[in-house]
Structures are given as structure tokens and as C-alpha cells.
Amino acid sequence: MTRLACRLLFAAAMLLLLPGCWDRHELNDLSIVSTMGFDKKGDKILVTIQVLDPNEVARATGTASGSAPVVAYEAEGVTVDDAIGRLSVKAPYPLYLSHVRMVVVGEKLAREDGIGKVMDFISRDRQMRTDFYIILARKTTANNVLSIFTAINKIPGNKMFSALETSSKEWAPVTGMHLVQLIDDLVTGGKQLVLTGIRIDGDPDKGATQQNIENISDLARLSYTSLGVFRGDKLVGWLNENESKGYKYIRNEVVRTVGFVQCGPKQYTSFRIIRADTKSKVKFVKDKPEIHLNVRIEADVNEQTCGLDLNKEESLVKLSELASYKVVMIVKDTIKRGQQFHSDIFGFGELVERKAPRYWKQHREEWTDLFEQLEPVIHVDWNIRRVGTKSRSFLQEQEE
């Protein structure tokens, strides 16, 4: 009997250790943050957040009231945490950061102060998850980006998130970056960081009003642009569209995209690239590293006005040679651009470290100089899989 009483007493004591719901919060008592923006303002940092309005989000399947589904708040602080603390006097409820989808960093902050302090706060905060995307506001501020009304998907953070996921798979000059990968690039000596830029097309002032989504054509629209190049945690410049595409070829990150070649005066053939695979390796020639890139691409012909009969093997060979040469030149130009920025965004240093750890240990401090002297060997194998439902354009038949 005594033993049974002791067991019951022990079990009752264990119940006291169960956490239960002691720290629960009702959704209606939280300010759910969907997007965060960071800018430099004087010698302080400006933090902008978009908080979901539960009432308006719930109306998405019913009759809209005309109010915005998110509310923006902003505050300045000496540090990121200081600014977010000041936001608490503006938001109606405690800030809840676990549902953040996008983090936008202003170009001025990234160039002048770097993104290290912002990422330090984000990586430490216990509420923040790691599945959000981080992007740069190009030629504008994060505050302006977070002020734009978006059509169809009325929550701007969700719109930016889904658009980036889609475009990074369908359009090569754009890439997504999560927190873990970003920190890895910042701390790795053989690979520098790149981030996708977002710009405002149109009138930012009108885009910040409800009028922006009342017309068929937006008065202002958020569009992803090319890639920003970092050295350390500071932005040093931008790649153009072709160079951004070349970067993704080098990094073996192209899923699908579109390309074209010119085969005569005002004559073009357009391809839908359905598969791309890049093999990178290092060889040592006279005790110096030499980078070899082998790119294999499979593509379909989507459009052609070159007057070629695609039933003929020589026509396909000609198009493949033109396309291969163009990719080689894009990749070469991209590498030269990275060398001009003194930034190994391609991870060639990582390849050298894996191939020859002892060599890397001896030359790590001078890798930037060695990187600028590299002349990679590039080979492209372009394969045309399909030519569509017609081997000859009806334009040729019309001319005949």
C-alpha cells in the first residue's frame, strides 16, 4: 500500500513538470508579421514591417471591405533590436515573427553598412524560422517596396514569395536565398554572396495607394531584377541579366529558362531550356589551379524565324553551335565581371579547398588575387530535343 501511494505521489509530482499551455497566445492577440524591411536612415536603422489584418484576410473569400489586408509600421533605432522594440508601441499586439515570408534589405544599407548586423539579429531571434527569402531593394528602399499594393495576391509578402519561387525556377537571372545558405556564404572563405534584387516599376507614390490595384494595369509594380554581388557582407555591384544567367549556369542552379540566338538580320531562334547540368572540377597545371566547367543543356525550339528546315541535321547542328557559343561567351563575361568586383561568387575557392586542402590553407589569404588571374576552361554541349509541331515555319511557306 505504501509503495502504491509513493508511485501515485511520484506521478502527481511529474504532472507538475508538464508545460501544458502556459505560454499560449490567441491569434487575435498577436501582430503576425509577414514581411520585414531594413534601411539605413542617417546613422540609424529603419525597420519596416507588414502586419496581417486578420479581419481583411478572412474576407478574401467573401466581400472585400476595401481596406488593405496588411498594415505597415516603421521605427528607427540604433540597433535592429532597438528599432523592433520601438515598434511595439505602434503595433496593437505583441509582434509575432514566425510567419515572416520575405526580408527586404535596402541598397544603401547593404552598400554602406553591410547586412551582417541585420542577419545577426535574424539568426538569433527564437521566433524567426529559416524558410523565408532575403532580397535587395534595388535603386530604392525596403520601406518603399513594402508600401506597394499588389494585385491578385493582396498580401505583398506572399506575392513576393510566390513570385520569387516561380521565377527562380522559370527564369535563370533570378535566384532565391534562404537564411542558412546566406550565412554559409558569408562565413565561407571560398564563396561570396549574391542576392536577387527587386525594383519598383512605375510611380512609387501612386503604387502606395489603393488606386494601384483598381485598374487593369498597375500604376506601380514590384519586379525581380538581376543579382547583387557582395564582398564580405557589403554590396559592391550588380550583374546584368545575361551575367546573372551565367552565374546560375556556373553554379548549376538553372532549372528551366528561355534563350535565343540570332541567325540572321532580324532573324532569331528561341529555345525553351528544359534541363541544364554543370560539372565543375579543378586541375593543377604547374602548381596553379585551373577551373574546368562542362555545361550540358537540353532545349526545345519554341520559335524560329531563320528560314531553316529543322528536318535537316545540318540546321540543328548550326543552331546548337550558335547556342553553345553564346553560352560560352555569357559564362566568360560573367566570370570577368566577378573578377572586376574582386568577388568569388562562383565558389571556385570551395572547389580548390576540396581538391587540395593543403594548397588552400597556404593560399587562402591571397585567394582574391589568384581568383582574378583564373582563366577557366569552358565547354558547352547543347542538345536540341524537340522542334515543336512544325519543322518549317509557316512564314517560309507564306514566302514561297
Protein Blocks (a to p, Z undefined) as FASTA:
>chain_A
ZZmmmmmmmmmmmmmmpnkjmlgccfklcccdfbdcdddehjbccdddddddfklmmmmm
mccehiafbdcdddddfblklmmmmmmmmpmbdcdfklcfbdcddfklmmmnopmlmmmm
mmmpmkbcckbccdddehiafklmmmpccehilclklmmmmmmmmmmmmomkbccddfkl
mmmmmmpmkbccdddddddedjfklmmpmklmmcfbdfbdcddddddddehjbcfbdcdf
klmmmmmmmnopafbdcddddfbehiacddddfbdcdddddddeehiacddddddddddd
fbdcehpafkbmklmmmmmmmmmmmmmmmmmmmmmmmmmnopafkommmmmmmmmmmlmm
mmmmmmmmmmmmpccddddddddfbgcjbfbdfklmmmZZ
